[in-house]
Amino acid sequence: MEFDWKTDPRSYLKPMDSNFTDYNVLLDAHMHTTYSDGVLSPKQAIDYAIANGYNAVIVTDHQSVAGSIAAKKYAEKHHSDQITVITGMEYTCCRIHMNLIGINKSVAVTPPFPSDDELRDVIDKVHDMGGLVIVNHIPWSNATVLPWNDARLPNNPTREQLLDWGVDGFEVVNQNTFDLRSYQFVQENSDRLVALTGSDMHYPGSSYAWTTINAESRSAEAILDEIRNRRTSFLLDASGTRPLQLAPYNKNYFKYAPWGLIGDYFYGYADKYTGQYSFQGTFCQNKVLDTHGTMMGWFILWLIVSILVLEILYWFFRWLLLLAAHAIHGCIKRRRAR
């Protein structure tokens, strides 16, 4: 995939903080690559970020810093004058997603449903490593999911708990969702918390927000220093950027798609709900299989009706053919008799 455009968000957007007019960094603080569940390689992710107006990114693949290290190596070799990569990972479990940034070593993941103490230990460990902990996409985490009628990440810690545990900030814009409550909470605790924005890019689409920073240089250390000192604002474009780049179809898709569509038809007779993936080989909700017995009954009824209709049509057209054959045979006999 090629990203052959260049978006300049500062040409038409103003920072959320109207006094934050001087900045030299446009940061995407949350993105993924093929090292976890993203579709872009580290190279493609960096090229995509440059095209969409970022000159700094924090690559945060689930459970590992490997993708961010690969992206950093590529950027330093090919685009050192255009973009800075800060290493990190997204700590992912069934209670919370947190970006652990400014670290060069992966942090061991606790069980899918960690205790409060285990989450506190993770936060303390990241701080001991010189990193920062940013809480991700609270609206997404707390959104109601069916059929459980529960939060996507059950028992998600409150903002007050997280502040008490020592997190460094909150992601106030994730993709095109502006988390007003978290933004207000950061403002109320501006002496302890920083606000960041992230595209949470898994697939190349529009960009909606850019964290603005005025750093002494565009080095990773200088940018992290500004984040530690909570000196950030952000640009927000709720409509998203243009142009977009669609991923090309795999050539084998069209070859096997008809069979997949047939399978989808029969799959529709039951709904299988697995819940949110924990990124630890399990799911955050109990699996639910909801079979549609009424739909199956109607399928059987319509199948019987279709068979009967086909049978009637068969005998009807057979009768017409016999009638036509009899008429033709009579016509031939009459001609011969003359």
N, C-alpha and C positions, 0 to 999 in steps of 0.2 A: 504494500500500500504506500502511496505517495501523498504527502501533505504539502502541496505546492502553493500555499497561500500564507499570508501573514496578517493576523488580526492585531490591531492597535487599540486596546480598550481605553487607554488614557485619552484617546482622541475624542471620545464621546461620553465618557463616564466620569463622575466625580466621587471621591471617597465618601464613605458613610459618615466619617468625622470630617465636617467641613473645614476644620482647622488643620487637617492632615494633608496639606497640599504638596509638600516636598517628599518625594519618594523615588527610589531608584531600583526597587525590587518589586516584581509582580510574581507572587508565589502561589503555586498549587500545592497545598499541604497534605494531599491525600490522593494517591493514584496507585493502580495495580498493573502488573504485567503478567506474562505467561508463567512467571515463577509461582503464581498462585492461580487465581481464577480470572485473570485478564486475558483478552484475546490478542493484545499487542506485545511484541517482544520488547525488551528494554530499549533497543534501538528505535523501534517504531514509536514507543511511548514518548521518548525524548523528542523525536521529530514532530510528533503530534503537539506536544507542549509548546515547542517553539512556534509552530504555525498558529497557535491560538493565543499568542501574546505573552506567554510566561517566560521569565528569564531565571526562574528558580523553581525547583520542584522537590517535594519529599516523596520518595517512592516507598510505599508502605504495603508490601505484599503480606498476605495472611501468614502469620506464625514464623516468618523468616526474613532476615535482612539480605538474603542472597540476591534477590532481584534488584534491590537498591544499589548493592555493590556493583553488579553488572552494569546497571544504568550509569552509575558514576564513572566507571572506567570508560564506557563508550563516550559519554559527554566530554570528559577531560581530553580524550584523544581526538575527537572530531568537532566539538562545538564549545571549546573552553571559553571562547569570547562571547558566546551567546547565552549559555545557560549554566546554572550551578545545581548540582544534585546533592541533596542532603540524605543521608542514609537513615533507614528506620524500618519498622514493621508494624503491622496491625495485629495487636493482641486480640484474639477472637475466641469467645466462649459463648455460652447460652445466657449469660447475664449481662454482658457488656462488650462493646468493641472499643478499643483504645489504641490510638497511634502512639507508639514508643519511638521518639525521634531523637536524632543525634547520637545513635548508638551504632556500633560496628559489629556487634555480636548478638545473635538471636537470644531472646529470653525464653526460657523453658515455659511451656504452656501448662497451666493447672488443669484439673478435671473440667468437663463441660459445664458443671454447676459449682464453681468455686465458692468458698465461704468468704465472708467479709474479710477475715484475717488473711486468707490467701490472696485476695485482691490487693490488700494493703501491702503485703510482702512484695508483690510484683511492682507496685509503684515505688516502694523504697529501693528495690534492686535497681530499677532504671535510674533513679537519682544517684545511687552509688556509682553507676557507670557513667555519670555525667550527662545523662539524657533527660528528656522532658516527656511528660505524659499528657496527652490531649484526648479528651473524651469525644467520641464520634457520634454523630447523627442520632441524637436522643429522640426526635420525633419518629424516625424509622424504627428505632428499638422498641418504642412504646406503642406503636401502631397496633390496633386490634386485628388479629388474624382469626379467620374462621376455618373449621367449625369449632375451634376451642374457645372462642370468645375471650381470648387472653392476649397479653402483649406478645409481640414477636420474640422478644427476649424477656422471659418471665423474671420477676423479681429484680428488675433493673434498678440499680442503686439510685437514690435521689441525688439531686445536685448538691444538697446540703451535706449528705454523706460523703460524696466525692470530694467536696471542698475540705471536709474534715480529714479525709484520708491523705490529702496532699497533692491532688492532681494539679497540673500547671495551667490548664485551660480547657476550653470547649470549642468544638467545631460548630460555628454559628450558621454557616451555610454549607449544606451538603447537596451537591448537584444543583437543582433549582429550588430547593426548600430552604427558606430563611427561618431559622429557629429563633423566633422573637423572645421566647421565655429564657433561653440560654443566653442570648445577647444581653437581655436586661440583667440577668444574674451576674454576668461578667462585669457589667457596668457597676452593679452594686458592690462588687468585690474586686474593683480594679486594682487594688493594692496587692492582690494575690493571684489573679487569673488573667489570662490572655485569650483573645478571640482570634481564631483562625478560620479559613475557609478551605474547602476541598471539593474537587470535582468528583472524587470517588470513582475515577475513570476505570471501567472494566472494558468498555467498548467505545470506539471513537464516535462521539456525538458532539453536541453543542457544549460550549463552556459558558458558565454563568457567573462565576465569581473569581476574583483575584485578590489575594491578601497583599496589601501594600505595606512596604517597609522602607525606611530610610536608613540604610546601613553604611558604615564607613567604607566598606568595599562589598563586592558581591561574592566574597568567600563564604563557605558554609559556616565557618566560625563566627564571622561578623553578623550573618543573618540570624544564627541561633542566639547570639548575644542580644540582639534586639528583641527576639521573641521572649527570652528569659526576663528581659526588663519590661515586657508587656507594652512595647511601643509598636502597635500595629493598627491598621484600619483595613478597609476593603472596598473594592468596586463590585457592584452587583448589576447584572443585566438579566432581568427575569425572563426575557424573551429568548435568550441564548444567542450564540454567535452563528454566523454563516461564513463560508459554506460548510457542508457536511461531506463526509467521505464514507460511502457504504463499502463494507467488506465484500469482496467478490465471492460468488457462489463457488463451492467445491464442484468440480465437473461431475463427480459421481452422484451429486444430490439429485439431479434430474433423472439419472438412471434408476435410482432406487426409490424415488419419491412416491410413485404410484402405489407401491407396496406399503409404504408408510401411511399413506392416506387411507388405505383399506384398514390397516391396523388401528388408525385413529378412530375410524367409524365404530369398530367393535369396542374399543377402549372407552367410548362414550357411554357404555351401558353401566359403568361404575366410575366413581370418583375416588382416587387414592390420594389422601393427604398425608404428606410426610413431615410437614412443618419446616422450621428454619434449620438449615444445616449448621452444625457446630464447628465445622472445620477440624474436627477431631474424630471423624468416622462415625458420628452419631447425629441424632436430630434433637432439637430442643423441645419438641412436643411428641406425644404418643401418636403413632401412625393410626390413621382412620381409613377404613375401606367402606364406602357408602355405595351399595349396589342399588340400581334402579329397577326393582321388580316390576313395577307398572309398565315401564318402558320395554322391558323384556317381553311382558305379556302382550303388549301391542305389537311388538315385532313378530311374535309367533302368529298372532291373529292376522296381521297383514300378509305374512308369508303364506298362510293357508288360503286367504282370499286371492292372492296373486296366483297360486297354483291352480285354484278353481277357475279363475278367469282365463289362464293360459289353456287349461284343459277344455273349457267351453270354446275358446277361439280355435283350438286345434280341431275339434269335431265340427265346428261351424265351417271352417275353411275346407276341411276334408269333404263335407257334404256338398259345398259349392263346387269343388273340383270333380266330384262324382257326377253331379248334375250337369256340369259343363261337358264332361266326357260322354255322358249318356246322350246329350243333345247333339254333340259332334258325330257320335256313332250313328244316331238316327238319320242325320243329314246325309252321311256318306251312303247309308243303305238306300235312301230314297233316290239319290243320284244314280246309283248302280241299277236300280229298278227301272229307270227310264231307258 
